[in-house]
Amino acid sequence: MTTKVVLVVSFILLMPSCEFSKTLNKDLVTGMVTNGTGLSCDEVYLSSGEEKISRSSFTYGEKIYVSFDNIEGFKKKEGNAIPGLQMLVTTQSGDTILNYPDLYAKNDQGFNLSPLALSTNLIVADPLHSRYQYKLQIYIWDKNGTGKFSATMDFSVSPNQYIEIESKNISYNEIYLYSRVQGKVLTGNTIPSEEDVYLIFEGLKGFVEEGEMVFPGLSMMATDADGKVVLDESDLVGEGGMESSNFSTQLAPSFIFSGANIKNPIACEVVIWDKKGENSIRAKIELNVE
């Protein structure tokens, strides 16, 4: 069991005719640092789905929520607190990847809630990429006053751990599962039955080009837990070629598994090879169909 340790340092300065408060907290597990001037918060936490998490590594395509519970210190206007919230994601060198200047810009009436909880979310996908590290910065401010609160955290993005890649001189940006019906990346190895699921390859490079064309082959094979072959396609591309720009942008073979006689897990293998050269890439994953 992981033990969560939080280091808390608080400063309260009393001055004639006014009160100034400042809080500084660091979560030693996630590395998240929160800093408040005039605004305070009982708890700042991460969650994925409905589960609270204490980690700073996320799977490509994962949706992460950052929640601020019982945030206090707002000056009220007609009983309402009116917050602003900026979310910024940068590279470790400081280049901006995502910038949402104010996610509450359209809510000019504010909130009449007690306790007040604010939240935002980040989908860890394009323009973010796996095998890179980033910095998440969230800034909250009081539009009726001068109070401020911030949360910053370094995090890394990992590829889907269930997809095994074997490459022979082929490079790529991302390889991941995608559900068209759900409209999202699948970060595990469980897929819905009777729905199109794509194994998406982005940024493939290393294929011989002829007249801005490449000539790949693409095979798919799947067997269930009993060794029954449930999918066998020797070459989905056929004799023709593909424009190299479209090919390198995205290649998305799909599959549908259905039927009560299929037994989990299903071992699925996709091979893409160069018909004009000797390079190839192979992706393997064991799938559980629900």
C-alpha positions as CSV (number, residue, x, y, z in Angstrom):
1,M,0.0,0.0,0.0
2,T,1.4,3.4,-0.9
3,T,1.6,5.9,1.9
4,K,0.7,9.4,1.0
5,V,2.8,12.1,2.8
6,V,1.9,15.7,2.6
7,L,4.3,18.5,3.7
8,V,2.4,21.6,4.9
9,V,3.9,25.0,5.6
10,S,1.5,27.8,6.5
11,F,2.2,31.5,7.1
12,I,-0.3,33.9,8.7
13,L,0.7,37.5,9.2
14,L,-1.5,39.8,11.2
15,M,-1.2,43.5,10.3
16,P,-3.1,46.5,11.6
17,S,-6.6,46.9,10.0
18,C,-6.1,43.8,7.7
19,E,-5.4,40.1,7.7
20,F,-3.1,38.6,5.1
21,S,-2.8,34.8,4.8
22,K,-0.6,32.6,2.7
23,T,-0.4,28.8,2.4
24,L,2.2,26.6,0.8
25,N,1.6,22.8,0.5
26,K,3.6,20.0,-1.2
27,D,2.4,16.5,-1.8
28,L,5.6,14.4,-1.6
29,V,4.0,11.5,-3.6
30,T,2.7,13.4,-6.7
31,G,5.0,16.4,-6.3
32,M,2.1,18.8,-6.6
33,V,2.7,22.2,-5.0
34,T,-0.2,24.4,-4.0
35,N,0.2,28.0,-3.1
36,G,-2.6,30.3,-1.8
37,T,-2.6,34.0,-1.1
38,G,-5.9,35.1,0.3
39,L,-7.5,31.9,-0.9
40,S,-7.3,28.5,0.9
41,C,-8.4,25.0,0.1
42,D,-9.1,22.0,2.3
43,E,-7.9,19.5,-0.2
44,V,-6.5,19.3,-3.8
45,Y,-6.6,15.9,-5.3
46,L,-6.3,14.0,-8.6
47,S,-8.7,11.4,-9.9
48,S,-9.1,9.2,-12.9
49,G,-12.8,8.3,-13.5
50,E,-14.3,8.0,-10.0
51,E,-11.0,6.9,-8.3
52,K,-8.7,9.2,-6.5
53,I,-5.1,8.6,-7.5
54,S,-1.7,9.5,-6.1
55,R,0.7,9.4,-9.0
56,S,2.3,11.7,-11.5
57,S,2.5,9.3,-14.4
58,F,-0.5,9.0,-16.7
59,T,-1.3,6.7,-19.6
60,Y,-1.7,8.3,-23.1
61,G,-5.4,9.1,-23.5
62,E,-6.2,9.0,-19.8
63,K,-8.6,11.7,-18.5
64,I,-7.4,13.3,-15.3
65,Y,-9.4,15.5,-13.0
66,V,-8.0,18.0,-10.6
67,S,-10.4,18.9,-7.8
68,F,-10.3,21.7,-5.2
69,D,-12.5,21.0,-2.2
70,N,-13.9,23.7,0.0
71,I,-11.9,26.6,-1.5
72,E,-12.5,29.7,0.7
73,G,-11.6,33.4,0.8
74,F,-13.6,34.7,-2.2
75,K,-15.1,38.2,-1.8
76,K,-18.9,37.7,-2.5
77,K,-20.9,39.8,-4.9
78,E,-24.6,39.5,-4.2
79,G,-23.7,36.3,-2.3
80,N,-21.8,34.8,-5.2
81,A,-18.1,33.9,-5.5
82,I,-16.8,34.6,-9.0
83,P,-13.6,32.6,-9.7
84,G,-11.3,32.5,-12.7
85,L,-9.4,29.3,-13.6
86,Q,-6.5,29.0,-16.0
87,M,-5.0,25.7,-17.0
88,L,-1.6,25.6,-18.6
89,V,0.5,22.7,-19.8
90,T,4.2,23.3,-20.8
91,T,7.2,21.2,-21.7
92,Q,10.0,20.9,-19.2
93,S,11.8,23.6,-21.2
94,G,8.9,26.0,-20.9
95,D,7.2,25.7,-24.3
96,T,3.4,26.0,-24.1
97,I,1.5,23.0,-25.2
98,L,-2.0,23.8,-23.9
99,N,-3.3,27.1,-22.5
100,Y,-6.9,27.7,-21.4
101,P,-6.8,31.3,-20.1
102,D,-10.1,31.1,-18.1
103,L,-12.3,28.0,-18.0
104,Y,-14.9,29.9,-16.1
105,A,-15.0,32.9,-18.5
106,K,-18.6,32.3,-19.5
107,N,-19.8,32.0,-15.9
108,D,-20.0,35.7,-15.0
109,Q,-22.6,35.1,-12.3
110,G,-20.3,32.9,-10.2
111,F,-21.4,30.3,-7.6
112,N,-23.6,30.6,-4.5
113,L,-22.4,27.3,-3.0
114,S,-21.0,26.4,0.4
115,P,-18.7,24.6,0.6
116,L,-17.4,25.6,-2.8
117,A,-15.6,23.0,-4.9
118,L,-13.9,23.7,-8.2
119,S,-12.5,21.2,-10.7
120,T,-11.0,20.9,-14.2
121,N,-9.8,18.0,-16.3
122,L,-7.0,17.2,-18.7
123,I,-7.1,14.5,-21.4
124,V,-3.6,13.3,-21.7
125,A,-3.5,13.0,-25.5
126,D,-2.5,14.9,-28.6
127,P,-0.9,17.5,-28.6
128,L,0.7,15.7,-25.6
129,H,2.8,12.6,-26.4
130,S,3.9,9.5,-24.5
131,R,7.5,9.1,-23.4
132,Y,7.6,12.9,-22.5
133,Q,7.4,14.9,-19.4
134,Y,5.3,18.0,-18.9
135,K,4.3,20.6,-16.2
136,L,0.7,21.2,-15.3
137,Q,-0.1,24.6,-13.9
138,I,-3.6,25.7,-12.6
139,Y,-4.3,29.2,-11.4
140,I,-7.4,30.3,-9.6
141,W,-8.2,33.9,-8.8
142,D,-11.0,36.0,-7.3
143,K,-12.6,38.2,-9.8
144,N,-14.2,40.3,-7.0
145,G,-10.9,40.6,-5.0
146,T,-7.2,39.9,-4.9
147,G,-7.1,36.3,-3.7
148,K,-5.1,33.8,-5.7
149,F,-4.5,30.0,-5.5
150,S,-2.2,27.8,-7.7
151,A,-1.4,24.2,-8.2
152,T,1.6,23.0,-10.2
153,M,2.9,19.5,-10.9
154,D,5.4,17.8,-13.2
155,F,4.0,14.7,-14.8
156,S,5.0,12.1,-17.4
157,V,3.0,10.3,-20.1
158,S,3.3,6.6,-20.7
159,P,2.1,4.5,-23.6
160,N,-0.5,1.8,-23.1
161,Q,1.4,-0.9,-21.0
162,Y,-0.6,-3.7,-22.6
163,I,0.5,-3.0,-26.2
164,E,3.8,-4.8,-27.0
165,I,5.8,-3.3,-29.9
166,E,8.5,-4.9,-31.9
167,S,10.1,-2.7,-34.5
168,K,12.6,-3.3,-37.3
169,N,13.8,0.2,-38.2
170,I,10.4,1.7,-38.1
171,S,9.8,4.7,-35.8
172,Y,6.4,6.0,-34.6
173,N,4.8,8.7,-32.5
174,E,1.9,6.9,-30.8
175,I,0.2,3.5,-31.0
176,Y,-3.0,3.2,-29.0
177,L,-6.5,1.7,-28.9
178,Y,-9.5,3.9,-29.8
179,S,-13.2,3.3,-29.4
180,R,-15.2,5.2,-32.2
181,V,-18.5,4.7,-30.4
182,Q,-17.2,6.1,-27.1
183,G,-15.0,8.7,-28.8
184,K,-12.0,8.1,-26.6
185,V,-8.7,6.4,-26.2
186,L,-8.9,3.1,-24.4
187,T,-6.0,3.1,-21.9
188,G,-6.3,-0.6,-20.8
189,N,-6.9,-3.9,-22.6
190,T,-10.7,-4.2,-22.1
191,I,-12.8,-3.5,-25.2
192,P,-16.5,-3.5,-25.8
193,S,-18.1,-6.3,-27.9
194,E,-19.8,-5.6,-31.2
195,E,-18.2,-2.2,-31.5
196,D,-15.5,-0.8,-33.9
197,V,-12.2,-0.6,-32.0
198,Y,-9.1,0.8,-33.7
199,L,-5.5,0.1,-33.1
200,I,-4.1,3.4,-34.3
201,F,-0.6,4.0,-35.5
202,E,0.6,7.6,-35.8
203,G,3.8,9.0,-37.2
204,L,5.1,5.8,-38.9
205,K,8.4,6.5,-40.6
206,G,11.0,4.2,-42.2
207,F,9.2,3.1,-45.3
208,V,10.7,3.5,-48.8
209,E,9.0,6.3,-50.7
210,E,8.4,6.3,-54.5
211,G,6.8,9.4,-56.0
212,E,5.5,10.5,-52.6
213,M,3.9,7.0,-52.2
214,V,4.6,4.2,-49.8
215,F,3.7,0.6,-50.2
216,P,2.9,-1.1,-46.9
217,G,1.4,-4.4,-46.1
218,L,-0.9,-4.9,-43.1
219,S,-1.9,-8.2,-41.6
220,M,-4.2,-8.9,-38.6
221,M,-4.4,-12.1,-36.6
222,A,-6.4,-12.9,-33.5
223,T,-6.9,-16.1,-31.5
224,D,-9.0,-16.7,-28.4
225,A,-8.0,-18.4,-25.1
226,D,-8.9,-21.8,-26.7
227,G,-6.6,-21.2,-29.7
228,K,-9.6,-20.6,-32.0
229,V,-8.7,-18.2,-34.8
230,V,-11.3,-15.4,-34.7
231,L,-9.6,-13.0,-37.2
232,D,-7.1,-13.7,-40.0
233,E,-6.4,-11.0,-42.6
234,S,-3.1,-11.5,-44.5
235,D,-3.0,-8.1,-46.1
236,L,-5.7,-5.4,-45.7
237,V,-3.9,-2.9,-48.0
238,G,-3.6,-5.1,-51.1
239,E,-1.6,-4.2,-54.2
240,G,-2.0,-0.4,-54.1
241,G,0.1,2.2,-52.4
242,M,-0.7,5.0,-50.1
243,E,0.2,8.7,-50.1
244,S,3.2,8.9,-47.7
245,S,1.8,12.1,-45.9
246,N,-1.5,10.4,-45.2
247,F,0.2,7.1,-44.2
248,S,2.5,8.8,-41.7
249,T,-0.2,10.9,-40.2
250,Q,-2.4,7.9,-39.1
251,L,-3.0,4.3,-40.0
252,A,-6.0,2.9,-38.2
253,P,-6.9,-0.8,-38.7
254,S,-10.1,-1.8,-36.9
255,F,-11.8,-4.9,-35.6
256,I,-15.1,-6.0,-34.1
257,F,-15.3,-9.0,-31.7
258,S,-18.7,-10.6,-30.9
259,G,-20.2,-13.9,-30.1
260,A,-20.6,-15.9,-26.9
261,N,-18.2,-18.6,-28.1
262,I,-15.2,-16.3,-28.0
263,K,-13.2,-16.9,-24.8
264,N,-11.0,-14.2,-23.2
265,P,-8.3,-13.2,-23.5
266,I,-8.0,-12.7,-27.2
267,A,-4.4,-12.5,-28.5
268,C,-4.3,-9.9,-31.3
269,E,-1.4,-9.1,-33.5
270,V,-1.0,-6.5,-36.2
271,V,2.0,-6.4,-38.5
272,I,2.8,-3.6,-40.9
273,W,5.7,-4.1,-43.4
274,D,7.3,-2.3,-46.3
275,K,6.8,-4.0,-49.6
276,K,9.6,-2.0,-51.1
277,G,12.0,-2.6,-48.3
278,E,12.8,-4.8,-45.4
279,N,11.5,-2.8,-42.4
280,S,8.4,-3.7,-40.4
281,I,6.6,-3.1,-37.1
282,R,4.6,-5.5,-35.0
283,A,2.0,-4.7,-32.3
284,K,0.7,-7.4,-30.0
285,I,-2.0,-7.1,-27.3
286,E,-4.1,-9.5,-25.2
287,L,-7.7,-8.2,-25.2
288,N,-10.6,-8.8,-22.9
289,V,-14.0,-8.4,-24.7
290,E,-16.9,-7.3,-22.5
